Amino acid sequence: MSNNTFQMTMLFDFFGDLLTDKQREYFDLYHNEDLSLSEIAEMAGISRQGVYDIISRSEKLLEEFEAKTGVVQRWLETRQELEQAETLARKLQQLFCNNPQSTKLAQELVETLVKLSETK
């Protein structure tokens, strides 16, 4: 998956509900279902250029939403920080392997960070 496709998919996951039904449908078919513009145009009964215009406008809108809010960037940064915290907690767990109380606390910390990572 190209970096642009990943970025567009992330933007769609966060802001897709702000697009019109048609924009959402064409965007999803193009980026997530990997259909060509021609295939979408044939299914929709419109020109390839019409599909291209709708998808392009959708991408531009999604990028504008992110530029104004920064939500996706903050989510990515938070996720990275959680992964780093989980790695550090696992290292602590290894260091405290001879102390049952410390081992238990480190294990609880790891579990909490794993849960946070899964929900973010």
C-alpha positions as CSV (number, residue, x, y, z in Angstrom):
1,M,0.0,0.0,0.0
2,S,1.5,3.3,-1.0
3,N,2.0,6.0,1.6
4,N,-0.6,8.2,-0.1
5,T,-3.2,5.4,-0.1
6,F,-2.5,4.8,3.6
7,Q,-2.8,8.5,4.3
8,M,-6.1,8.8,2.4
9,T,-7.5,5.7,4.1
10,M,-6.6,7.1,7.5
11,L,-8.3,10.4,6.6
12,F,-11.3,8.5,5.4
13,D,-11.5,6.5,8.6
14,F,-11.6,9.7,10.7
15,F,-13.6,12.1,8.4
16,G,-15.4,9.9,6.0
17,D,-18.8,10.6,7.6
18,L,-18.4,14.2,6.7
19,L,-18.5,13.4,3.0
20,T,-21.7,13.0,1.0
21,D,-23.0,9.5,0.3
22,K,-21.8,9.5,-3.3
23,Q,-18.3,10.9,-2.3
24,R,-18.0,8.2,0.4
25,E,-19.1,5.4,-2.0
26,Y,-16.7,6.4,-4.8
27,F,-13.8,7.1,-2.5
28,D,-14.3,3.7,-0.8
29,L,-14.5,1.8,-4.1
30,Y,-11.4,3.5,-5.4
31,H,-9.1,3.5,-2.3
32,N,-10.4,0.6,-0.3
33,E,-11.8,-1.8,-2.9
34,D,-9.1,-0.9,-5.4
35,L,-11.5,-0.4,-8.3
36,S,-10.4,1.7,-11.3
37,L,-12.0,4.9,-12.3
38,S,-13.4,3.2,-15.4
39,E,-14.9,0.4,-13.3
40,I,-16.6,2.8,-10.9
41,A,-17.8,4.9,-13.9
42,E,-19.3,1.9,-15.5
43,M,-21.1,0.8,-12.3
44,A,-22.4,4.4,-11.6
45,G,-23.4,5.1,-15.2
46,I,-21.3,8.3,-15.4
47,S,-18.1,9.3,-17.1
48,R,-14.6,8.4,-15.9
49,Q,-13.9,12.1,-15.6
50,G,-17.0,12.5,-13.4
51,V,-15.7,9.8,-11.0
52,Y,-12.3,11.3,-11.0
53,D,-13.7,14.8,-10.1
54,I,-15.8,13.4,-7.2
55,I,-12.8,11.4,-5.8
56,S,-10.5,14.4,-6.2
57,R,-12.9,16.7,-4.4
58,S,-13.3,14.1,-1.6
59,E,-9.6,13.8,-1.1
60,K,-9.2,17.5,-1.0
61,L,-12.0,17.8,1.6
62,L,-10.4,15.1,3.7
63,E,-7.0,16.9,3.6
64,E,-8.7,20.2,4.5
65,F,-10.4,18.6,7.5
66,E,-7.1,17.2,8.7
67,A,-5.3,20.5,8.1
68,K,-7.9,22.3,10.2
69,T,-8.1,19.8,13.1
70,G,-4.9,17.8,13.1
71,V,-6.8,14.9,14.6
72,V,-5.1,12.1,12.5
73,Q,-1.6,13.4,13.2
74,R,-2.3,13.6,17.0
75,W,-3.8,10.1,16.9
76,L,-0.7,8.8,15.1
77,E,1.6,10.5,17.6
78,T,-0.4,9.2,20.6
79,R,-0.3,5.7,19.2
80,Q,3.4,5.9,18.7
81,E,3.9,7.2,22.3
82,L,1.7,4.4,23.7
83,E,3.8,1.8,21.8
84,Q,7.0,3.3,23.3
85,A,5.5,3.3,26.8
86,E,4.5,-0.4,26.3
87,T,8.0,-1.3,25.3
88,L,9.4,0.5,28.4
89,A,6.9,-1.2,30.6
90,R,8.0,-4.6,29.3
91,K,11.6,-3.7,30.0
92,L,10.7,-2.8,33.6
93,Q,8.8,-6.1,33.9
94,Q,12.0,-7.9,32.9
95,L,14.1,-5.9,35.4
96,F,11.7,-6.6,38.3
97,C,11.4,-10.4,37.6
98,N,12.9,-11.2,41.0
99,N,10.5,-9.0,43.0
100,P,6.9,-10.4,42.8
101,Q,5.2,-7.1,43.8
102,S,7.1,-5.1,41.2
103,T,6.6,-7.8,38.6
104,K,2.8,-7.6,39.3
105,L,2.8,-3.8,39.0
106,A,4.8,-3.9,35.8
107,Q,2.5,-6.5,34.3
108,E,-0.5,-4.4,35.2
109,L,1.1,-1.4,33.5
110,V,1.8,-3.5,30.4
111,E,-1.8,-4.7,30.3
112,T,-3.1,-1.2,30.7
113,L,-0.9,0.1,27.9
114,V,-1.9,-2.7,25.6
115,K,-5.6,-1.9,26.2
116,L,-5.0,1.8,25.5
117,S,-3.2,0.9,22.3
118,E,-6.0,-1.3,21.1
119,T,-8.7,1.4,21.7
120,K,-6.8,4.3,20.2
